[in-house]
Amino acid sequence: MTLGLFPLNLVLFPEVRLPLHIFEPRYKTLINECLERGSEFGINLVDDGRLHPVGCSAIVVDVLERHPDGRMDVVVEGLRRYKLIDLISTDAPYNVGEVEEYYDDSSGCDQALLEEVLANYNRIVTMVYGLAAQTLSIDDLTATPSFDMAPKAGLTPMQRQMLLEVQDENTRLVLLREHYKDVMPAVAKADAIQRVIRNDGYLRPEAE
């Protein structure tokens, strides 16, 4: 399988939506071709000049705005993971890669582990976003719940890439659980500081 490639300093996960601003001429060409054909393209992380081979294919699900100079604001949705085998020579102004699909080695996940990670996820997003928090329930999750929770987990691009490359759902959930343990104290401290500011420097007893 071949895909037109859109290297970025970000990681897209399957079944997750992401807004993109398209401004480079070669990628305007790529996105316009994908829109005309209803085809997909590939997003690979570029970090310190390195193109990581495991990426996620994407399709444009909405065009928010077309600017007079050809720039576009679009929303894309991740479809499936792949591994870049090689770059191939074409007449296209963008890179085209030969890719193969990248699957998990096992299916399913431990229910108790999933519920623990989900509870911590909901706790963190509630602390960060307050009333605007978009919490998740078990029924909201796809077959790969780690990817559903990863976008708002506070992961660095390299941590997201590591998660994308892991081929076992339980292992990904364990990585998220350990990450939440690391960041929870900092998030809680920041939340406490914000409450101090909102209360003119005094913490109410029930908030301590």
Residue, then its C-alpha position, 0 to 999 in steps of 0.5 A: m500500500t502507498l500513502g502520501l505522507f504529511p510529516l508533523n511534530l505530532v502524533l495522531f491516534p486511530e479514531v481521534r480527530l485533530p484540526l490542522h492548518i494546511f499552508e505549505p504548497r505541497y501539502k495543500t496539493l496532498i489534501n486537495e487530492c485526498l478531498e477529490r478522491g476521498s482517499e487517505f494520507g499518512i501522518n508520521l512524527v518528525d522529531d529532531g530531524r528523524l521521521h519515525p516509521v510508525g504512523c497513522s493514516a488519516i482522512v479529512v472529515d471536515v473543511l472548516e475554512r478555505h482561505p483566498d491564498g489556498r490555505m485550509d483549516v481542516v479536521v482529520e480523523g485517524l484511521r489505522r496505524y501503519k509502518l513505513i517501509d520505504l519512500i518511493s519516487t513519484d511526480a508528486p511534490y510531497n513524499v510518498g511511502e510504501v507502508e504496511e499495516y501495523y497491528d496489535d499482537s493481542s486483543g482485549c484488555d484487563q477490565a480492572l486496569l482499564e477502569e483504574v486508568l479511566a478513573n484517573y483520566n477523568r480525574i485529571v481532565t476534570m481538574v484541568y478543564g473544570l465544568a468544561a471537562q469532557t469525561l469518558s465512560i466505558d461506553d464511550l471507549t473504542a476497542t483501543p481505549s488507550f488511544d481514546m485517552a492519550p490525546k488529553a493525557g499530557l504526553t510529550p510527542m515522544q511519549r505519544q509515539m511510544l504509545l502508538e508503537v506499542q502492540d498490546e493494549n494492556t501495556r499501553l494502559v499500564l504506561l498511561r497509569e504510570h504517567y498519571k501517577d507521575v503527573m497527578p501531584a503536579v496537576a493537583k498542586a496547580d489546581a490548588i494554586q488556582r483555588v488560592i488565587r480565586n479565593d484571594g489567597y486563602l484556601r477554604p478548609e474543604a479544598e485542602 
